[in-house]
Amino acid sequence: MEQRSVEVLRLSPEETAALKTGPNLICKETGNSFIIYKDATDPKEPYKACRNICKHQGGTFVKDVEDSASRVLRCTKHGWKLDASTMKYVNPPDSFTQERLVPELDEEGTGLTLMELTPPEPWRKDARPPQAIKLGEVQLTFMAHACMELKLGDKVMIFDPWLTGPAFARGWWLLHEPPADWLKRLSCADLIYISHVHSDHLSYPTLALLSERNPNIPIYVGDTSMPVFCKLEQSGVKLNCINVCSFGVWQEINDDLRFMILMDGVHPDMDTCILIDYKGHLILNTVDCTQPNGGRLPKNVDIMMSDFAGGASGFPMTFVKGRYTEEWKAKFIATERKKLLYYKTQVVRDVNPKLYCPFAGYFVEAHPADKYILDTNTKNQADQLNALINKYSDQIITWTPKPGATLDLALIANNSVNRRLAIVDPPPGTKIYKDSWDFDFYIEKINKSIGSDIFAYPDWIPFYYQWAGFRNYNLVLRMVETDDDFEPVEGGYDFLVDFLDLTFPKHRPAREHAYLQIKNRIGVHRQTVLKGLFWDDLYIGFQNRLSRDPDTFHYKFWNHMQILLPQNPPDWDGFLREQMHDGKPARAVWKPSANSKSIVSRMRTILLQGKFLLVPGIVAFLATSIAYVILSING
């Protein structure tokens, strides 16, 4: 039976706003009560929820007057206690975890709905006992980032192949050097799983090379409301065998191999994870899911993989003004990374796999223009997480993978041998980390959008935002096109959008309104507009700088621009025909000239790309001095 998400409680915006920090006990009808824990300090998961039924004998929880922290609830029957902030029982300790519901905010970001996955544990259907497997029968090979090759008997399956080029426009680059024969291995695989639409998992530069060799390879994705391949047409990549799978249903590949795709509880519209069953042995890959399968996962699997690093957001590195000092950013980032480490540790301990592998976090902000982000956006290290897991659960084998390293499941499943022998590192001398990324090739492709004729006509602005379809919201947006240093650029646009009535005023309106200013690198901005892409390239790719007044996250706006844009791009051909038919005048200067980039900026890039081992002060001095000399000569 297909897994479905069923609504069990809906709160109005007023009822949602009335929720207090900490546990809230909600009962809107007799016999159907819920616990909602609110934590406004956690933007990723501000709500946790479950049914108000004790696991012991079905009692009801009430607030525990002895709990000074206001997190613990006490069962009225036998005094069992539940920490609502973790959904774990603290009395009896180390015993049970409450089954969680999935909180979802409405499109306005103001009303809360609780959803329940049914069946909650679909893998229990037709469960199979593990059979004996031979040495070499099941092997995992790490390729890069979130890409793992799995040899499963006579089949080869590959996860999330990002193996060349950047992700999120030009903001993310591979940390590791994939095996030299990666393209051959990818094109010879029997099937591919792609977890979601983000470009560090759905890599069109990688898939473009794959399609030249094997466009008919079966690719499997989940049936998310935002289709994984919703921008396939814009990519120009030809793939002929995309299979969209219902959630929680076994996909039978052969007698030995099957898998099911599961949804994320926090981002069910886009994130998925996968459970593989080979002869009864289970391999769980939760990828980037914040709350995979609503927090209910199979226990005691053979192998588990998940993300670990953090840093996959523009916040707070790309924010300026107000509280966003360097000191505040460093403190916030350190706190968030620590919270993520402990959360991942607890999830792994709950699943209790024989082996755990942290992956899907091996990226680097390698381009010289993003050195500030590289220095500021500190991430968790895989060894940090593994050490924490081993501290509390030393029975779990942990693996920090290197590209080309292999893992043999037969040795992991055999308790009579040293299971660490299952891991074989790549041969000595193998290149582990990348030291070049072909920046110019990929950035030139992006920057081709700058010269598109549509930008000669200022009417592209209302045409694009009418296509985007976001309106009736009291937000005024100022968009500024910039160079790599976020300085205004020759021919760049600087305009306002008033989303209350979708107008484009010359000045901010006199009424009270929220204000958001975004400075975007011109190449990525124009590519996003031209192809009708989601704004993740700009935001997650660190391609902008943002300030806002008041300092408020506009959930409805960002949810629309990152998830709800139309799947088909704007009709720019029709737009140009209309402009020319109506005789609309073109803008005198609408793109930067070839030499418009500042001398200082060019010198900085040359010095950094040339790998000069100079302290920043000397770099700045040299660049500024050379600029001064040139300007003096020209003057």
matplotlib code that plots the C-alpha trace (Angstrom):
import matplotlib.pyplot as plt

x = [0.0, 1.3, 2.4, 0.2, 0.3, -3.0, -4.0, -4.9, -5.0, -5.3, -4.7, -5.8, -3.3, -4.7, -4.4, -0.8, 0.2, -1.2, 1.2, 3.6, 7.3, 7.7, 5.0, 1.4, -1.4, -4.0, -7.4, -10.0, -12.2, -12.7, -10.3, -8.0, -5.4, -1.9, 1.4, 3.1, 6.5, 7.4, 11.0, 11.2, 15.0, 15.2, 14.4, 14.7, 12.4, 10.3, 7.6, 7.7, 4.4, 3.0, -0.3, -0.9, -0.9, 1.6, 3.3, 2.9, -0.9, -2.3, -2.4, -2.6, 0.3, 0.0, 2.7, 5.2, 5.2, 8.6, 10.3, 11.8, 12.8, 9.2, 10.0, 8.9, 5.4, 4.1, 1.6, -1.4, -1.6, 1.8, 4.0, 6.0, 7.7, 8.3, 10.7, 8.7, 11.7, 13.2, 10.1, 12.0, 10.9, 13.1, 11.3, 12.0, 15.3, 16.7, 13.4, 11.1, 10.7, 7.3, 6.1, 6.2, 3.7, 4.8, 4.1, 3.5, 3.0, 0.5, 1.5, 1.2, 3.5, 1.0, -1.3, -0.1, -1.2, -0.2, 0.2, 0.6, 2.3, 0.3, 1.4, 4.0, 6.6, 6.0, 9.2, 7.5, 5.3, 6.8, 9.8, 12.5, 15.1, 18.7, 20.3, 24.0, 26.0, 29.4, 32.5, 32.4, 28.7, 27.7, 30.2, 29.9, 32.4, 32.5, 32.7, 32.2, 29.9, 26.6, 27.5, 27.9, 28.2, 26.6, 27.3, 24.3, 24.8, 24.8, 23.3, 25.1, 23.2, 24.5, 23.2, 23.1, 25.9, 27.4, 30.9, 31.9, 31.2, 29.7, 26.4, 24.1, 25.4, 29.0, 28.8, 29.6, 32.5, 33.5, 35.9, 37.1, 38.5, 36.2, 37.8, 39.3, 36.9, 33.8, 32.1, 32.6, 31.2, 28.2, 27.3, 27.6, 25.4, 22.0, 20.1, 20.5, 18.6, 18.4, 17.0, 15.9, 16.1, 19.1, 22.0, 24.5, 22.3, 20.7, 23.9, 23.1, 26.8, 27.2, 24.0, 24.9, 28.0, 26.0, 23.4, 26.0, 27.0, 23.8, 20.6, 18.5, 19.8, 16.9, 16.7, 14.4, 13.0, 10.3, 6.8, 7.4, 5.0, 8.0, 9.1, 12.9, 13.2, 10.9, 13.7, 14.9, 13.8, 15.8, 18.9, 18.9, 19.9, 18.2, 17.3, 14.8, 14.0, 13.0, 10.8, 8.7, 8.1, 5.2, 6.4, 6.7, 6.3, 8.9, 10.4, 11.3, 14.5, 15.0, 14.5, 17.3, 17.1, 14.4, 14.2, 11.6, 11.7, 10.5, 9.5, 11.0, 8.8, 10.0, 10.3, 7.9, 7.4, 11.0, 13.3, 13.4, 15.5, 15.9, 15.9, 17.5, 16.8, 19.3, 18.5, 17.1, 20.1, 19.0, 20.9, 19.4, 20.4, 18.6, 20.5, 19.6, 16.3, 15.7, 13.2, 13.3, 9.9, 8.6, 11.3, 10.3, 13.1, 14.0, 16.2, 19.3, 20.0, 23.3, 24.5, 23.3, 24.4, 23.3, 24.5, 26.4, 28.2, 25.7, 26.5, 24.0, 22.3, 23.1, 22.0, 23.7, 26.9, 25.3, 23.4, 24.6, 23.7, 21.9, 22.9, 25.0, 28.4, 31.3, 31.1, 27.4, 27.7, 30.6, 28.7, 25.5, 27.3, 29.2, 26.0, 24.1, 26.8, 27.0, 23.2, 23.4, 26.2, 24.2, 21.0, 22.7, 24.3, 21.0, 19.4, 22.2, 22.0, 18.3, 18.7, 21.7, 23.2, 26.1, 28.0, 27.4, 28.9, 28.6, 28.5, 26.6, 28.7, 31.9, 31.7, 33.9, 33.4, 36.5, 36.2, 38.5, 35.5, 33.9, 36.9, 34.8, 32.2, 34.9, 36.4, 33.1, 31.0, 32.7, 31.2, 31.2, 33.9, 32.9, 35.5, 33.8, 30.5, 32.0, 33.9, 30.7, 28.8, 31.6, 31.7, 28.1, 27.6, 30.9, 29.3, 28.6, 31.4, 32.0, 33.5, 34.9, 35.0, 37.7, 37.0, 37.6, 37.4, 35.2, 33.1, 32.2, 28.8, 29.6, 32.3, 30.1, 27.3, 29.7, 30.1, 32.8, 35.4, 37.0, 34.4, 36.8, 38.5, 35.4, 36.8, 39.5, 41.0, 42.2, 45.7, 48.6, 49.1, 45.5, 44.5, 41.9, 41.2, 40.6, 43.0, 41.5, 37.9, 37.8, 36.2, 36.4, 34.6, 31.5, 31.3, 31.6, 28.5, 26.6, 27.7, 26.4, 23.0, 24.2, 24.1, 20.6, 18.6, 15.7, 17.7, 17.9, 14.3, 13.4, 10.0, 11.6, 11.2, 7.3, 7.2, 9.3, 7.6, 4.2, 5.3, 6.7, 3.2, 4.0, 1.7, -0.7, 2.1, 3.3, 6.9, 9.0, 12.0, 15.0, 17.1, 20.6, 22.8, 26.5, 29.9, 31.7, 32.4, 28.7, 29.4, 27.0, 28.1, 27.9, 24.6, 23.2, 19.6, 18.6, 14.8, 12.0, 9.1, 6.1, 4.5, 1.4, 0.0, 2.9, 3.9, 7.4, 7.7, 10.6, 10.7, 9.6, 6.0, 5.0, 2.9, 4.4, 6.0, 8.6, 11.8, 14.3, 17.3, 19.2, 22.4, 23.0, 26.0, 24.7, 25.6, 23.8, 20.9, 20.3, 20.7, 18.0, 15.7, 16.3, 15.8, 13.1, 15.1, 14.4, 16.3, 18.3, 21.3, 21.3, 20.6, 22.1, 24.9, 26.0, 25.6, 23.9, 24.1, 20.9, 19.6, 16.1, 14.0, 12.6, 14.9, 12.2, 12.2, 9.5, 8.5, 5.8, 8.1, 11.1, 8.9, 7.4, 10.6, 12.5, 9.7, 6.5, 7.7, 6.0, 7.7, 7.8, 10.2, 8.9, 8.1, 11.0, 10.6, 7.1, 8.3, 10.9, 8.4, 6.0, 8.8, 9.9, 6.3, 5.4, 8.7, 9.8, 13.2, 16.1, 18.2, 21.3, 23.6, 22.2, 25.2, 28.8, 31.5, 34.4, 36.7, 34.1, 35.3, 37.2, 41.0, 41.3, 38.9, 40.8, 44.1, 42.7, 41.4, 44.7, 46.7, 44.4, 44.1, 47.9, 48.2, 50.5, 51.3, 50.7, 49.0, 45.7, 47.2, 50.0, 47.4, 45.3, 48.3, 49.6, 46.2, 45.4, 48.9, 48.7, 45.2, 46.5, 49.4, 47.2, 44.6, 47.4, 48.7, 45.2, 44.5]
y = [0.0, 3.4, 5.5, 8.6, 11.7, 12.2, 15.4, 14.8, 18.3, 21.8, 25.0, 28.4, 31.2, 32.6, 29.3, 28.8, 32.3, 31.4, 28.5, 29.1, 28.3, 24.8, 22.0, 22.8, 20.3, 20.6, 18.8, 20.0, 17.0, 14.3, 11.3, 13.1, 15.1, 16.2, 17.6, 20.4, 21.6, 25.0, 26.2, 29.5, 29.5, 26.5, 27.8, 24.4, 22.6, 25.2, 22.6, 19.0, 17.1, 13.7, 12.3, 12.7, 9.0, 7.3, 4.2, 2.4, 1.9, 4.7, 7.4, 11.2, 13.5, 16.7, 19.3, 18.2, 20.8, 19.5, 20.4, 23.8, 23.9, 23.4, 20.6, 17.4, 16.0, 13.4, 10.6, 10.7, 6.9, 5.7, 8.8, 8.0, 11.2, 12.5, 15.2, 17.0, 18.8, 15.4, 13.2, 10.7, 9.2, 10.2, 8.0, 5.2, 6.4, 5.2, 3.3, 4.7, 7.4, 8.9, 8.4, 11.9, 13.6, 15.9, 19.6, 21.6, 25.4, 26.6, 28.7, 31.8, 30.4, 31.2, 28.1, 24.8, 21.4, 18.0, 15.2, 11.5, 9.0, 5.9, 3.2, 4.7, 1.9, 0.5, -1.6, -4.0, -5.2, -8.4, -8.1, -10.7, -12.3, -11.7, -14.4, -15.3, -13.3, -14.0, -11.8, -9.3, -9.9, -6.5, -3.7, 0.1, 2.5, 6.2, 8.5, 12.0, 14.1, 12.2, 9.8, 6.2, 3.2, 0.0, -3.4, -5.5, -9.0, -8.6, -5.1, -1.7, 1.2, 4.7, 7.5, 11.2, 11.5, 15.0, 14.2, 17.2, 20.9, 23.2, 23.1, 26.0, 28.0, 28.6, 28.5, 24.9, 22.8, 19.2, 18.8, 15.3, 14.1, 11.4, 8.1, 8.7, 6.2, 7.7, 8.4, 4.8, 3.5, 5.8, 5.0, 1.3, 1.3, -0.5, 2.1, 5.5, 7.1, 10.9, 12.1, 15.6, 18.6, 20.4, 20.6, 18.9, 15.8, 16.5, 17.6, 18.5, 18.9, 15.2, 14.0, 15.8, 13.7, 10.6, 11.2, 11.3, 7.7, 6.1, 8.3, 5.2, 4.3, 3.9, 6.8, 6.6, 9.5, 10.0, 11.4, 14.7, 17.6, 19.5, 17.0, 16.3, 16.8, 19.8, 21.8, 19.1, 21.0, 24.1, 21.9, 20.6, 17.1, 14.1, 11.3, 8.7, 6.5, 8.5, 6.5, 8.3, 6.1, 6.2, 6.6, 3.5, 1.0, -1.7, -1.4, -4.9, -5.1, -8.8, -11.7, -10.4, -6.6, -4.1, -0.6, 1.9, 5.7, 7.6, 11.2, 13.8, 15.0, 18.6, 19.0, 16.4, 18.5, 18.0, 15.8, 12.0, 9.2, 5.5, 2.1, -0.8, -4.5, -7.0, -10.5, -9.1, -6.9, -3.2, -0.2, 3.2, 6.5, 9.5, 11.9, 15.5, 14.8, 16.8, 14.3, 11.2, 9.4, 11.7, 10.5, 6.8, 4.7, 1.0, -0.2, -2.2, -1.8, -3.0, 0.3, 3.9, 7.0, 10.7, 14.2, 15.8, 19.0, 21.9, 25.1, 24.5, 27.8, 31.5, 32.3, 34.1, 34.4, 36.4, 38.8, 42.3, 45.2, 45.1, 42.2, 40.5, 41.3, 38.8, 38.0, 37.3, 35.1, 33.1, 32.4, 31.5, 29.1, 27.4, 26.8, 25.5, 23.1, 21.8, 21.2, 19.4, 17.1, 16.0, 15.7, 13.4, 11.4, 10.7, 9.7, 7.3, 5.8, 5.4, 3.5, 1.5, 0.4, -2.0, 0.7, 4.4, 6.6, 10.4, 11.8, 14.5, 17.2, 17.2, 20.5, 23.6, 27.3, 27.1, 30.1, 33.0, 35.4, 33.4, 33.4, 35.2, 32.4, 29.8, 31.4, 32.1, 29.1, 26.5, 23.0, 19.9, 17.3, 13.7, 12.6, 14.8, 13.1, 9.6, 10.3, 11.4, 8.3, 6.0, 7.8, 6.8, 3.8, 2.0, -1.0, 1.1, 1.0, 4.4, 5.1, 8.5, 7.7, 8.6, 8.6, 5.1, 3.5, 0.3, -1.4, -5.1, -5.8, -9.5, -8.6, -6.0, -8.5, -11.1, -10.6, -13.3, -11.2, -7.8, -5.8, -2.9, -5.2, -4.5, -1.0, -0.8, 2.6, 3.6, 2.7, 4.9, 7.9, 8.2, 11.8, 12.5, 16.2, 18.4, 21.3, 22.7, 23.1, 24.6, 27.8, 29.7, 27.0, 26.9, 30.6, 31.6, 29.4, 31.1, 34.6, 34.0, 34.9, 38.5, 39.3, 38.0, 40.4, 40.4, 42.5, 45.3, 46.0, 47.1, 45.6, 42.2, 43.1, 43.2, 40.3, 38.1, 38.9, 38.4, 35.0, 34.2, 34.8, 36.0, 38.9, 40.1, 40.3, 43.5, 43.2, 45.6, 44.1, 46.0, 44.0, 45.2, 43.5, 43.6, 42.3, 39.5, 41.9, 42.9, 46.4, 48.0, 47.1, 48.9, 48.1, 46.4, 46.9, 48.4, 48.2, 47.9, 45.4, 46.0, 42.6, 44.0, 45.0, 43.7, 47.1, 48.5, 51.9, 54.3, 54.9, 52.9, 53.5, 55.7, 53.0, 50.8, 47.7, 45.1, 45.8, 43.3, 44.3, 41.7, 42.3, 39.6, 38.7, 39.7, 36.4, 34.1, 36.5, 36.7, 33.0, 32.5, 34.9, 33.7, 30.0, 30.4, 28.7, 28.5, 31.0, 28.4, 29.1, 32.7, 32.0, 28.6, 29.3, 32.4, 34.5, 37.5, 39.7, 40.5, 43.1, 43.3, 45.8, 44.5, 41.6, 39.0, 35.8, 36.0, 32.4, 32.8, 34.8, 32.4, 29.3, 30.6, 31.6, 28.4, 25.8, 27.2, 29.0, 27.7, 24.6, 26.1, 29.0, 32.5, 32.9, 35.2, 34.7, 36.0, 38.8, 39.9, 39.8, 42.0, 44.5, 44.8, 44.9, 47.7, 49.6, 49.7, 51.4, 49.4, 50.5, 52.4, 50.3, 47.0, 44.8, 45.4, 46.1, 43.7, 45.9, 47.2, 45.0, 47.0, 46.9, 46.1, 43.2, 41.8, 42.0, 40.3, 37.4, 37.2, 37.0, 34.4, 32.2, 32.4, 30.9, 33.7, 32.9, 36.5, 37.7, 39.5, 42.9, 42.6, 41.4, 44.4, 46.8, 45.5, 45.6, 49.1, 50.4, 49.0, 50.5, 53.9, 53.8, 53.0, 55.6, 58.2, 57.3, 57.5, 60.8]
z = [0.0, -0.9, 2.0, 2.4, 4.6, 6.5, 8.2, 11.9, 13.3, 11.8, 13.8, 12.5, 12.3, 15.5, 17.3, 15.9, 17.1, 20.6, 21.0, 23.8, 23.9, 25.3, 25.4, 24.4, 25.2, 22.5, 22.5, 20.0, 20.3, 22.9, 22.6, 20.1, 21.9, 20.9, 22.2, 20.3, 21.4, 20.2, 19.9, 18.1, 18.3, 15.9, 12.4, 10.9, 13.2, 15.3, 16.1, 17.3, 17.7, 18.8, 20.0, 23.7, 24.5, 26.8, 25.5, 28.8, 29.1, 27.1, 29.7, 29.1, 29.7, 31.8, 32.6, 35.3, 38.1, 39.2, 35.8, 36.1, 32.4, 31.3, 28.9, 30.7, 30.8, 33.2, 32.5, 34.8, 35.1, 36.3, 36.3, 33.2, 32.0, 28.4, 27.4, 24.8, 23.3, 22.2, 22.2, 24.4, 27.7, 30.7, 33.1, 32.6, 31.2, 27.9, 27.1, 24.4, 21.9, 21.1, 17.5, 16.0, 13.8, 10.9, 11.5, 8.3, 8.0, 5.4, 2.4, 4.5, 7.1, 9.8, 10.2, 11.5, 10.4, 11.9, 9.4, 10.1, 7.7, 7.1, 7.2, 9.5, 9.0, 5.5, 5.5, 7.9, 5.0, 3.6, 5.9, 5.1, 7.4, 6.4, 4.3, 4.2, 1.7, 0.2, 0.4, -2.4, -3.1, -1.6, -1.8, -1.4, -3.0, -2.1, -5.1, -3.8, -1.6, -1.6, -4.4, -3.4, -5.7, -4.5, -5.9, -5.0, -6.4, -10.2, -10.1, -9.6, -8.1, -7.7, -5.3, -6.2, -8.8, -8.4, -9.8, -11.9, -12.1, -9.5, -7.6, -6.8, -9.8, -8.8, -5.0, -4.2, -5.6, -4.9, -2.0, -3.1, -6.4, -7.7, -8.9, -12.4, -14.0, -12.5, -15.8, -17.0, -13.8, -13.8, -17.4, -16.8, -13.7, -13.7, -11.9, -10.2, -7.3, -7.0, -3.7, -4.5, -6.8, -5.2, -7.5, -5.2, -5.7, -9.1, -11.0, -14.6, -15.5, -14.4, -16.1, -19.3, -19.6, -18.6, -21.2, -24.0, -23.1, -21.7, -21.9, -21.2, -17.8, -15.3, -12.8, -9.8, -7.8, -5.2, -6.1, -4.5, -5.1, -6.6, -9.2, -9.0, -12.8, -13.0, -14.7, -17.0, -20.2, -19.2, -18.6, -22.2, -20.9, -22.5, -20.1, -21.4, -18.4, -15.3, -12.9, -10.3, -7.3, -4.8, -1.2, 1.0, -1.8, -2.4, -5.9, -6.9, -9.1, -8.9, -6.4, -4.2, -4.5, -3.7, -2.4, -1.2, -1.2, 1.9, 2.4, 4.7, 7.6, 7.5, 3.7, 2.2, -0.9, -2.0, 0.2, 0.2, 1.6, 0.5, 2.2, 0.3, 1.0, -0.4, 0.7, 4.0, 4.7, 5.0, 3.9, 4.9, 3.3, 4.9, 2.6, 3.6, 5.3, 8.5, 9.8, 7.5, 7.4, 10.1, 12.5, 12.4, 11.0, 10.9, 13.7, 13.6, 9.9, 8.5, 7.1, 7.6, 5.7, 6.3, 5.9, 8.8, 7.9, 8.0, 6.2, 3.4, 3.6, 3.0, 6.5, 8.3, 6.2, 3.4, 5.7, 6.5, 8.8, 12.1, 14.4, 11.7, 13.0, 12.5, 16.2, 16.1, 12.9, 14.4, 17.6, 15.8, 13.4, 16.2, 18.1, 15.1, 14.1, 17.7, 17.8, 14.4, 15.7, 18.7, 16.7, 14.1, 16.9, 18.5, 15.2, 14.5, 18.0, 17.7, 14.4, 15.8, 12.5, 12.4, 10.4, 10.0, 7.2, 7.3, 3.7, 1.7, 3.3, 1.3, -0.6, -0.5, -1.5, -3.6, -5.9, -4.9, -4.9, -2.1, 0.3, 2.9, 2.8, 2.9, 6.0, 7.8, 6.9, 9.2, 8.9, 11.0, 10.2, 9.7, 12.3, 14.8, 14.4, 14.3, 17.5, 19.2, 18.1, 19.3, 22.6, 23.4, 21.2, 20.7, 19.1, 16.0, 13.4, 11.8, 8.4, 7.2, 3.5, 1.0, -2.8, -4.1, -0.6, -0.4, 2.2, 2.1, 3.7, 4.3, 6.8, 8.5, 8.9, 10.4, 14.2, 14.4, 12.6, 13.0, 11.2, 10.6, 8.0, 5.9, 5.0, 2.4, 1.7, -1.9, -2.9, -1.6, -3.9, -4.8, -5.1, -2.4, -2.5, -5.5, -6.1, -9.4, -10.5, -14.0, -12.8, -16.1, -18.1, -15.8, -15.0, -18.6, -19.3, -16.5, -17.6, -21.2, -19.7, -19.0, -22.7, -23.4, -25.4, -22.9, -20.5, -23.1, -22.3, -18.8, -19.1, -18.4, -14.7, -14.6, -17.1, -14.9, -11.6, -13.1, -14.3, -10.8, -9.4, -5.9, -4.7, -2.0, 0.6, 2.3, 1.3, -0.8, -2.5, -3.8, -6.3, -7.2, -9.9, -8.9, -9.7, -7.8, -4.9, -4.6, -6.0, -8.6, -12.1, -15.4, -17.1, -14.0, -12.9, -9.6, -9.0, -6.5, -6.4, -4.2, -3.7, -2.1, -5.5, -7.7, -8.8, -9.6, -8.0, -8.3, -4.5, -1.4, -0.6, 2.3, 4.1, 6.7, 5.0, 5.3, 3.2, 1.8, -0.2, -2.2, -4.1, -6.6, -8.8, -12.2, -14.0, -11.6, -11.3, -15.0, -15.5, -12.8, -14.5, -18.0, -17.3, -14.7, -12.0, -8.3, -6.2, -4.4, -6.7, -5.4, -1.8, -1.0, -3.5, -1.6, -4.7, -2.9, 0.1, 2.0, 4.5, 5.8, 7.9, 10.1, 10.6, 9.9, 7.8, 5.2, 4.9, 2.4, 0.0, 0.2, 0.0, -3.2, -4.8, -3.8, -4.3, -5.9, -9.1, -12.3, -13.8, -17.3, -17.8, -18.9, -22.5, -23.4, -27.1, -26.9, -24.7, -27.3, -30.1, -28.1, -27.3, -30.9, -32.3, -29.9, -30.7, -27.1, -26.8, -25.6, -22.7, -23.7, -21.4, -20.2, -19.7, -18.4, -20.9, -21.2, -19.0, -16.6, -13.6, -11.1, -11.4, -7.7, -8.1, -11.1, -9.3, -6.3, -8.5, -10.3, -7.1, -5.5, -8.6, -9.0, -5.5, -4.3, -0.7, 0.5, 3.6, 2.9, 3.8, 1.2, -1.5, -0.8, -0.8, -4.1, -5.8, -4.5, -5.4, -9.0, -9.4, -8.1, -10.6, -13.6, -12.6, -12.3, -15.7, -17.2, -15.4]

ax = plt.figure().add_subplot(projection="3d")
ax.plot(x, y, z, "-o")
ax.set_aspect("equal")
plt.show()
